[in-house]
């Protein structure tokens, strides 16, 4: 047979094999297990670019609408606020991945006091239906991503004039008595005197702000593909239900914003 016909037959065979492996369309939903489950602290990372809280393998999905649930903790209004989105990626066998689509940005502003938040997101992901026929190694993932919206970029602590020394330094015999000491500005302080060469010395010490810290976002409790009849609210921008946190939709989907590439 001509080489072109052999190639076409091989391609047809590969497509038939892929179709046989694809999920049955009679499924009522598709589950996509996440990588991690426990809520973890999430500080700003890598210049505060988008980073993934969890990754769900969505290769071979049946439905174009997905729902995921997660919880939040330690979100404080005006102190620790988060931006959240869902994003779909194509993996082609190397370490990098290509973004396919993203939802709009959901701002989670927390509360004045500690409250556990619950969030449900419904989204039309934009991944092509069925298996990717271009090759046998392509994998799609749907990832719950986050970045800091506000704080703790510039936390302000308290500066105290006190004895400063390296941790675990011996103090026995180093401090002699109490007396006056004049600082560089001409101010006098009532401080302990110390032996020459002692690791202990009066100095200004900064105590970090108690509000400095990290909010927590759990991995997807589950990520599931559902038909339109089950989640008609899903859209390309996204739909959300939130309990236990202030929230509002921000900017729309943007595939050009930087994210971790691995």
Protein Blocks (a to p, Z undefined) as FASTA:
>chain_A
ZZklmmmmmmmmmmmmmmmmpccfkbgbdcdddfblbdcddddeehiiacdfbdcdfehi
abfcdcdddddehiaehkaccdddddddddehiabdcdfbdcdddddebjfbdcdddddd
dddehpaehjdfkbmkbccddddddddfbdjfbacddddddddddehiafehkambdcdd
ddfkopacddddddehiabdcdddddddfkbccddddddfbacdddfklmmmbcfkopcd
dehiacdddddddfkbccdfZZ
